[in-house]
Amino acid sequence: MIQPTQIDLIVKNARELLTLSSSFKDESGLGIIQNGAVAVKKGRIFWVGKTEEISGKFPLSRDGREMDATGKVAMPGLIDAHTHLIFAGSRENEFEQRIQGLSYQEIAGRGGGILSTVEATRHSSFDELLSLAKRRLDRMLVKGVTTVEAKSGYGLSLQDEIKILRVMKALQESHPIDLVPTFLGAHTVPKEFRGDRARYMDLLTEEMIPKVAQERLAEFCDVFCEEKAFTLEESKKILETGKRYGLKPKIHADQLSSGGGAELAAEVLAYSADHLEYASPEGIRKMAEKGVTAVLLPGASFFLSTKRYPLAREMIERGVAVSLATDLNPGSSMTESLPMMMTMGCTMYKLLPKEVIQATTIHGARSMGREKEIGSLEVGKQADLLVLDIPNYRYLPYHFGVDHVEYVLKKGKIVYQRPT
Ligand SMILES: [Zn+2]
């Protein structure tokens, strides 16, 4: 006799199950199943549907568990698609100076800015960086984040960039959150190369990228393409070199000025172009044409009190997949809260609640080429999901600054449960 399939976990009775799958069409575009249920086997989604269809269908395995989500929302784990996770030190003094009206240049002149974080990070050991980053990931997990893209870029020497990337590897092996590592040696030109940037370009393209690729320490290569950081030509060279070594391109583009970064993202077939406050309509059109995801970072606009916002609505209307991320970093966005970014996406960028949910799930996955693996609740995908103590999906960005997450499941296992 054929034994019925045994299931490891069932989540049932969810008032709204947000599948983010096109197989469940509804007007929200979130693929909502009312009174929904999910069955998980061996860390993967085995079945998705209505609770009444599941009853008696799948017997639980010996250690199997059933979770009741009556009156609640269940959805895929959140994906933070842009963070500078690994750094030492903090810059609350600059925060205060900015409030008092000091400019970035004046702050840098007083020894602040990105180079102060580089200094602190270089002077920190592997273990110190590991412990700092682990606490940041723990804070993210409580917010419902199950996958995080993390950039290096506060080492800016071969040895320190490698140290940072090895910290990520250790976290990947020890923390429930999945990390997607990105090499950002082209974050800024370090102090010791300021008189000879060509030599830093050589170090990046001839030593750092080959070494990072050889040790398989990163999946992506990113560059800060901006007048004050790396020019269009330099950015192109760095990303093309990365590609030759198997590192997929990403780009910090058009944050402070319209420099053709969005166009370059399309030209090099970047997985994502990030920031985009000054992206040109032509750049947006090209991104749509080449399928480049836009990763928008409202935390940086909010924290720096900048008035210029990216053309988020136009991006969506043109068919660009729009993602939202924290940009977690000590200078311009000191936060681990992706749900806060969802609220800011609504109030500042005029995205709708359904759009900020897409932005932090399936579009986040797309920005790192993982859309077949995570970002929606579909059969065969990794069982990363949340149970939220909210009555409907619109409530999530609406009631801001508090934690709604009751359970976080990673690969079918409970990795966070809200204390009762
Ligand atoms: Zn960034």
Residues whose N, C-alpha, C, O or C-beta is under 5 A from the ligand:
A	BS01	ZN	D327
